[in-house]
Amino acid sequence: MNTNNHKAVNANAEREAFVPKIFYACLFVLIPLFQFAMLAYADKLPENILNNGDFDLKLEGWHHWTHETAAALFQTEGKKAEPITGKNAAYIRISKAGGAPWHIQFYQQPFTLEKGTTYTYSLWAKSEKLRTVQIRIIHQGDPWNEYATQQIRLSEAWKEFFVTFKMPADDVNSRAGIIMGAEKVDVWLDHIRLYEGEFVSDIEGAEPQSVEPEDKLTTTWAVLKK
């Protein structure tokens, strides 16, 4: 073999050896990117059925009602409230408590829930001092069926509460709300969500803890701010 042929053979061999190196190098780069993309897709947060759950649009989309024996001011509060997300939290300033929890209500409606589907209703809440409120998912109107209801204990620290439930029937006129009468203690609410499936934490640092459920409903909370 002459010198030129020998050089040509070596060049071909080098090219053939170089191609796999490029191939494997590309795989080394692409595989982690693919894995990251799949992880990001898998971690996609569930869609919130409720509108304006972070109160970026003040109280748009939300309703409230008070009994004639109660009085409360429904508004949003900014930095002072230390919102969980965004710039606002809902602030319910109670001047007259009324005689029952349902005498002061804050809620959103209507929306559709489907029979056999599991949903989670979650929110962050705190209060002026220790008190109880009730979170619930109900049918808006007679016969006022309750699909999920749970009494929760609030304090001056933000806590996340949630209830997971399975719908027994289709309902195109559902309501998600919080009732807080009977106690003259102010309440703050933020990051209210209702979505399909089990509970999904979307706030870094939240550590859910099991709580003894009422009415066979699953309820937990997580402490974030103190």
Long-range contacts (C-beta under 8 A, 24 or more apart in sequence): 45-200, 45-202, 46-195, 46-196, 46-197, 46-200, 47-195, 47-196, 48-193, 48-194, 48-195, 49-111, 49-119, 49-194, 49-195, 50-108, 50-111, 50-176, 50-192, 50-193, 50-194, 51-108, 53-191, 53-192, 53-193, 54-83, 54-84, 54-85, 54-86, 54-88, 54-190, 54-191, 55-83, 55-86, 55-88, 55-89, 55-90, 55-190, 56-86, 56-87, 56-88, 58-88, 59-90, 61-108, 62-90, 62-106, 62-107, 62-108, 63-106, 63-107, 63-108, 63-109, 64-92, 64-104, 64-105, 64-106, 64-107, 65-104, 65-105, 65-107, 66-98, 66-103, 66-104, 66-105, 66-181, 67-98, 67-99, 67-100, 67-102, 67-103, 67-104, 67-181, 69-96, 69-98, 69-99, 69-103, 70-94, 70-96, 70-97, 70-98, 70-103, 70-104, 70-181, 71-95, 71-96, 72-96, 72-104, 74-106, 77-188, 81-188, 81-190, 82-158, 82-225, 83-190, 84-124, 84-158, 84-190, 84-191, 84-203, 84-224, 84-225, 85-190, 85-191, 85-203, 86-190, 88-190, 89-188, 89-189, 89-190, 90-188, 90-189, 90-190, 91-186, 91-187, 91-188, 92-180, 92-186, 92-187, 92-188, 92-189, 93-186, 94-180, 94-183, 94-184, 94-185, 94-186, 94-187, 95-184, 96-184, 97-181, 97-182, 97-183, 97-184, 98-181, 98-182, 99-181, 99-182, 100-181, 100-182, 101-133, 101-134, 101-179, 101-180, 101-181, 101-182, 102-179, 102-181, 103-179, 103-181, 103-182, 104-179, 104-180, 104-181, 105-177, 105-178, 105-179, 105-180, 105-181, 106-177, 106-178, 106-179, 106-180, 106-189, 107-175, 107-176, 107-177, 107-178, 108-175, 108-176, 108-177, 108-192, 109-140, 109-173, 109-174, 109-175, 109-176, 109-177, 110-140, 110-172, 110-173, 110-174, 110-175, 111-174, 111-176, 111-194, 112-170, 112-171, 112-172, 112-174, 113-137, 113-147, 113-167, 113-170, 113-171, 113-174, 114-167, 114-170, 115-167, 115-168, 115-169, 115-170, 116-166, 116-167, 117-166, 117-167, 117-196, 118-164, 118-165, 118-166, 118-167, 118-196, 118-197, 118-198, 119-148, 119-164, 119-165, 119-166, 119-167, 119-194, 119-195, 119-196, 119-197, 120-162, 120-163, 120-164, 120-165, 120-193, 120-194, 120-195, 120-196, 120-197, 120-198, 120-199, 120-200, 121-148, 121-162, 121-163, 121-164, 121-165, 121-176, 121-193, 121-194, 122-160, 122-161, 122-162, 122-163, 122-191, 122-192, 122-193, 122-194, 122-199, 123-160, 123-161, 123-162, 123-178, 123-189, 123-190, 123-191, 123-192, 123-193, 124-158, 124-159, 124-160, 124-161, 124-189, 124-190, 124-191, 124-192, 124-224, 125-152, 125-154, 125-158, 125-159, 125-161, 125-178, 125-187, 125-188, 125-189, 125-190, 126-154, 126-155, 126-156, 126-157, 126-158, 126-159, 126-187, 126-188, 127-154, 127-155, 127-156, 127-185, 127-186, 127-187, 127-188, 128-156, 128-185, 128-186, 128-187, 129-155, 129-156, 129-185, 130-154, 130-155, 130-185, 131-180, 131-183, 131-185, 131-187, 132-183, 133-178, 133-179, 133-180, 133-187, 134-178, 134-179, 134-180, 135-161, 135-163, 135-177, 135-178, 136-176, 136-177, 136-178, 136-179, 137-163, 137-165, 137-174, 137-175, 137-176, 137-194, 138-174, 138-175, 138-177, 139-171, 139-173, 139-174, 139-175, 140-173, 140-174, 140-175, 141-173, 145-169, 145-171, 147-171, 147-174, 148-217, 149-214, 149-215, 149-217, 150-213, 150-214, 150-215, 150-217, 150-219, 151-214, 152-219, 152-221, 154-187, 157-223, 157-225, 157-226, 158-188, 158-190, 158-223, 158-224, 158-225, 159-221, 159-222, 159-223, 159-224, 160-191, 160-201, 160-203, 160-206, 160-208, 160-221, 160-222, 160-223, 160-224, 161-219, 161-220, 161-221, 162-199, 162-208, 162-219, 162-220, 162-221, 163-217, 163-218, 163-219, 164-198, 164-199, 164-217, 164-218, 165-217, 165-218
